[in-house]
Amino acid sequence: MKGPLFYSKILLFGEYGIIKDSKGLSIPYNFYNGALKVSENPSNEAIKSNESLRKFALHLEQLQAEQSELVTFNLALLNSDIERGMYFDSSIPQGYGVGSSGALVAAIYDKYANNKITVLENLTREKLLQLKTIFSQMESFFHGKSSGLDPLNSYLSLPILINSKDNIEPTGIPSQTTNGKGAVFLLDSGIIGETAPMVNIFMENLKDQGFRKMLKNQFVKHTDACVENFLQGDMKSLFSNTKKLSKVVLNNFKPMIPEQFHNIWQNGIDTNDYYLKLCGSGGGGYILGFTQDLEKAKKSLKDYKLEVVYQF
C-alpha cells in the first residue's frame, strides 16, 4: 500500500495575525512531502509513526462521537490498516513551520473520511470553510489549537488567500522566474520549534492592551499590505512593507526568534540585503527571508543554509 503524496506548506504572511483576523497567504511547498504506507520491514521511525497514528485514531473516534454531523470516518478500515503497521512516511521536518502534521491530517482525511469534499468538485466558500473546520478539529490533536489551514493547503495543493477567519479562497500567485534576482527563502535555525508554547506566549501577550494595539495598528496592517503587494506583483511596495513587518516582529515577538538570530535579523533591516520574518509559530525551525537580490543575501548569510522557495 502506498497513498498519494501530500506536500508541505509555507505561510508566506499571516503567522499569528490570522488569529486576530489579518490576511494570510499560504502556498504549497513541493520540496517536502509525505504519504501513508505499509512496509514489510518497518524502520524505528515507521514504528514510532504507527504508534502516533494509533493515538490519532482514538482522537478521531472521539471527534466522530462528539461531532458526527461535521465528519465521520471509516474507523474499521483505519484501525485495521494501523494494525497492519501503517505509518506516515514523510520528508517534512517536524517543528519547522512547514506543516508536517498538516500533511498527515490531509492524508488521513483523503483516505478514511466518509462523504469527503474532493478537490475536483466546485469548491464554494462554504465547502472550503467546512473543510477548514474539519481539519482544525482533526489537527487540534497535535497542536492544542489549530486553524486547519495547514491541512487545507496540503489537501488542495493550491495557494490559499485568507481574507479573514470566515473568508478564505484559492488564489493565483504571480508566476516564478527562475533567473529572477528577488527571492523568498528559508533559513534553517537548526533548532526544533514547538508550536504550542509559542502560541501560549502569544495568547498571554494578547491580554496586554499595548500588545493588542501594536498588533492591530502595525502587525496586521503591514501583513495585509504584504499580502496585497505580493498578489498584485508589486514588488517595490512588497519589500517596503516586509521591512516594516520585519521590524515589528523583531521588536514585539522576541521570544519567538531564537536568540542567536536577533543580530542577523537586525542586520538585514540595517543593510537591506534581506528581511526576515517568522515561518509558522517560530521558536526555532525555519525563518522566512525575503530579498531583492539573492546573491547579496547569500553573501550576507554565507554561514547559513538558504533554501529558495520562490524566485521573481
PyMOL commands that set and color helices and strands:
alter all, ss='L'
color gray80, all
select helices_A, chain A and resi 17-20+44-66+75-83+100-112+125-143+149-156+195-205+209-232+235-252+254-256+259-271+294-300
alter helices_A, ss='H'
color red, helices_A
select strands_A, chain A and resi 6-13+24-37+87-90+160-164+167-170+183-188+275-278+286-291+306-311
alter strands_A, ss='S'
color yellow, strands_A
deselect
rebuild
show_as cartoon
